[in-house]
Amino acid sequence: MKTLKNICIVAIMALVFASCKNDKQPEVKTVDVEIAKNDVSETLDPNATYAKVEFGIDGMTCAMGCAKTIEKKMAKMDGVKSAKVDFDKRLAMVEYDEAKVTPQSLEEAVAKVGDVYKVKDMKVVDNFGEEKMSKEDCVKACCEGKTDAEKKACAEDCKKACKEKEKAAE
């Protein structure tokens, strides 16, 4: 019995000495990480014609998961200069190279992120936040709130004013 007791004590002592480490410094490992260059200015064609579109996105439920995922997906598309998705307004604003990207390809990119996301009311704009008006819409806005006689009288003046606005925008 005394021999068994001595063997157990020796085994416990060996276990304690083998398992205890007094190393207070953590092990440091160096990992090489390649950082992808994401400088848009290097990949954009300076001679390209860029268009801006705004469109609504239905089906988003959160800013980080939904809106940011859609924004990143569109921003990674070849030819997209910038993409911004505003979750609160449920609105996407994208500037793209017309030769490489179409409004349909933007709509497909949104649909590929998830089946629940639907694009609505896509419109071309000069600046984000303002809608590009057609000549007819411009004339209607110019003569809005006037009687029929006044509308006929101002229609030609409005057409001239709208043409001047269009030329100034170009």
C-alpha positions in Angstrom: 0.0 0.0 0.0 2.9 2.3 0.8 4.4 1.6 -2.7 1.1 2.5 -4.4 0.9 5.7 -2.4 4.4 6.7 -3.5 3.7 5.9 -7.1 0.5 8.1 -7.0 2.4 11.0 -5.4 5.2 10.7 -8.1 2.6 10.6 -10.9 0.8 13.7 -9.5 4.0 15.6 -9.1 5.0 14.7 -12.7 1.6 15.9 -14.0 1.9 19.2 -12.1 5.4 20.0 -13.3 4.6 18.9 -16.9 1.4 20.9 -17.2 2.4 24.2 -15.5 4.1 26.8 -17.7 5.6 29.9 -16.4 5.9 31.6 -19.8 4.3 35.0 -19.4 5.1 36.2 -22.9 2.5 35.3 -25.5 3.5 33.6 -28.7 3.7 36.2 -31.5 3.0 35.1 -35.1 3.5 37.3 -38.1 1.0 36.9 -40.9 1.5 38.5 -44.3 -1.7 40.0 -45.7 -2.0 41.3 -49.2 -4.1 44.5 -49.3 -6.2 44.9 -52.4 -5.9 48.3 -54.1 -9.3 49.8 -54.2 -8.4 53.2 -55.8 -11.2 53.9 -58.2 -9.3 56.6 -60.0 -6.8 54.1 -61.3 -9.4 52.0 -63.0 -11.7 54.7 -64.4 -11.5 55.7 -68.0 -11.0 59.5 -68.2 -12.7 59.6 -71.7 -15.8 57.7 -70.6 -19.3 59.2 -70.5 -20.7 58.8 -67.0 -24.4 58.8 -66.2 -26.1 59.1 -62.8 -29.2 57.2 -61.8 -31.3 57.1 -58.7 -33.7 54.3 -57.9 -35.7 53.0 -55.0 -35.0 49.5 -53.5 -37.9 47.6 -51.8 -37.2 44.8 -49.4 -34.4 46.2 -47.3 -34.8 45.5 -43.6 -31.5 46.9 -42.2 -28.8 49.4 -42.9 -25.7 47.2 -42.3 -26.9 43.9 -43.8 -29.1 45.0 -46.6 -28.1 48.4 -47.7 -24.3 48.0 -47.3 -24.3 44.6 -49.1 -26.2 46.1 -52.1 -23.9 49.1 -52.1 -20.8 47.0 -52.1 -22.1 44.7 -54.8 -22.8 47.6 -57.2 -19.5 49.4 -56.3 -17.5 46.4 -57.3 -19.1 46.3 -60.8 -16.7 47.2 -63.6 -17.5 50.7 -64.8 -19.2 51.9 -61.6 -17.6 55.1 -60.4 -19.6 55.4 -57.2 -22.5 53.7 -55.5 -24.4 54.9 -52.4 -27.5 53.2 -50.8 -29.5 55.3 -48.3 -31.4 52.9 -46.1 -33.6 55.5 -44.5 -34.8 56.8 -47.9 -34.7 53.3 -49.5 -32.8 55.0 -52.3 -29.7 54.1 -54.4 -27.5 56.6 -56.2 -25.1 55.2 -58.8 -22.7 56.9 -61.2 -21.5 54.6 -63.9 -19.7 54.4 -67.3 -22.5 54.1 -69.9 -20.3 51.9 -72.2 -19.8 49.3 -69.5 -22.9 49.4 -67.3 -26.6 49.7 -68.1 -29.5 50.4 -65.8 -30.6 46.8 -66.4 -27.3 45.4 -65.2 -27.6 47.5 -62.0 -31.1 46.1 -61.5 -29.7 42.6 -62.0 -26.9 43.2 -59.5 -29.5 44.2 -56.9 -31.6 41.1 -57.6 -28.5 38.9 -57.3 -27.9 40.1 -53.8 -31.2 38.7 -52.7 -34.6 37.8 -54.2 -36.4 40.1 -51.8 -34.8 43.3 -53.2 -36.7 45.0 -56.0 -35.7 48.1 -58.0 -38.4 50.7 -58.6 -38.6 54.1 -60.2 -35.2 54.2 -61.9 -34.5 57.7 -63.3 -31.5 59.4 -64.9 -30.4 62.6 -63.0 -27.9 65.4 -63.5 -27.1 65.6 -59.8 -28.1 63.3 -57.1 -31.2 64.5 -55.3 -32.7 66.2 -58.4 -34.6 64.6 -61.2 -33.7 65.3 -64.9 -36.8 66.7 -66.5 -38.0 66.0 -70.0 -38.9 69.0 -72.2 -42.6 68.3 -71.8 -42.2 68.1 -68.0 -40.3 71.3 -68.0 -43.0 73.1 -70.0 -45.7 71.6 -67.8 -43.9 72.8 -64.7 -43.4 76.3 -66.2 -47.0 76.7 -67.0 -48.4 75.0 -63.9 -51.2 76.7 -62.1 -52.2 79.0 -65.0 -55.4 79.2 -66.9 -55.7 77.6 -70.4 -55.3 81.0 -72.1 -52.2 81.8 -70.0 -50.8 78.3 -70.7 -51.1 78.9 -74.5 -49.4 82.3 -74.1 -46.5 81.0 -72.0 -45.9 77.7 -73.7 -43.5 79.1 -76.3 -41.7 81.1 -73.6 -41.4 78.0 -71.5 -40.0 76.0 -74.4 -37.3 78.6 -75.0 -36.5 78.7 -71.2 -36.3 74.9 -71.0 -34.0 74.7 -74.1 -31.7 77.3 -72.4 -31.7 75.3 -69.2 -30.8 72.2 -71.1 -27.9 73.9 -73.0 -26.6 75.3 -69.7 -26.6 71.9 -68.1 -24.5 70.4 -70.9 
